[in-house]
Amino acid sequence: ADWASGLSRLESPAVGGFPNADLSIHLAREPSGDWVGLRPKSHWFANGMGMTDTEILDTRGPVGRACHTLVLLPAAKPDA
C-alpha cells in the first residue's frame, strides 16, 4: 500500500518529490491468496499538499483502503 502514491503519480504540476506525511490502512478482511492488487488515485493541490486514496483488493474482491497525505516538494530549477 505504501507504493500507491508512486503508482498514481501525476505529471502536473511538476514536483521534485512527494513523500508520504502519513499512511493509514483499513482492512475489512484478511487478504486471501498470493496476490494483492492496488487501484490508486492521487490528487495534488496548489497549496503544496496532496493525497492518494487506494482500493486494496485480492482475487475475491475488495479487502480495504489505504490513504496517504503527501507533501509536494518544489521541482529543482535548472542552472542558468
Steps between C-alpha positions, in 0.01 A plus 500: 500500500798732555575493124159638402603867477784409263274279289251783451753785466367806322711680239356843563594707686866399480638419845842402628355235730187400686583320827223351712424703812288211627348170391176345626394148404150373575422133435152351509635144474826313471621472138479150352736344249850598391416827320377839619404776257495877535269744320647842597387852414699814592390861541753787516407847623645848443573539873787248475307206642356193336327176580477148366195280554547132413269201476673181617364180345572133447349240266180493711445878480552802727706451816534857625644847433825688548527880528814716481551868566777630270734798527571636149862617483598770248672383182867598471557798273752442221827695528508804275 
